[in-house]
Amino acid sequence: MARINFNQIFDRNPTTGAIAPRARVRVGGVTFGPGVTFGPGVLFSGVDLSRFVENDFEVDVEGDLFIIKGIYTNNPGQV
């Protein structure tokens, strides 16, 4: 496993808040990749990734696939 920052996995448009993965990503049972764009309020396996911009993620890397296992946060209200 590796600790990887949000910005290494996703691109974010600061004007619109739209987020797009840089490579294939799996959250729970959901796999998506480049070409998929989403914004705040969109849930992947119950997680709104837009709430964790700038956070680090616990990730397994399998080739070009980032498998998100957890999210590091120092803000208890963010979970």
N, C-alpha and C positions, 0 to 999 in steps of 0.2 A: 504494500500500500504506500501511497505517497500523499503528502500534503501539498495541494495545488490551489493557487488563488483563482477566484472567479474569473478574473480577466485573462487568465491563461486558457480557460475553457470556452468562454463566451465573449462575443463582441456586444457592446451596448450602444445604442444611439442615444446620446445625451439629450437631444431635442425631443424625441418621441417616447423614449423609454423602451423602445423595442429591443429585444434580446435575440441573438442568433448564435448557435453553437459554432465553434471553429472546426470541430471534428465531430464524429459520432459520440453521443452521450447516452448513458442508460441511468435512469432514476427509477428504482423499484423495477417493475416489469415493463416500463416504457422506454423504448429506444428511439432516438431522433437524431438528426444530423444537419449539416449545412443545407441551407435552403428553407429550413423551418424558422419562422420568426414568430415570437410571442411577446406579450406584454404583461404588465402587472395584473394579477388576479387569475392567471392561467395556472392550473395545478397539474403537476406531474407526480403521480402516485401520492397525491395529497400535499405536495410541497409547492409553494409559490416561490420559485427561484428568484424572482425580482426582489424579494425581501432580503436577499443575501448577497447583493452586489458588494464587492470589496472584501467579502469573507473568504476564508480558506475552506476547502473541501477535502475530506478524506476520500481518496480515489484509488481504485484498482485500475491499472492501465493494461489492456490486452490489445496489442497492435495499435490500431488507430481508434480504439474504443475506450472512452473514459467512463468507468462505472462508479457513480457517486454513491459512497457508503455512509457518509455523514457530513455534517457541517460544523465547523468551529465557530463559536461566537462567544464574546465576552459580555453580551447584552442579553440577560435572561428574558427580557420582554420580546426578544426577536424570534424566539423559537416558535 
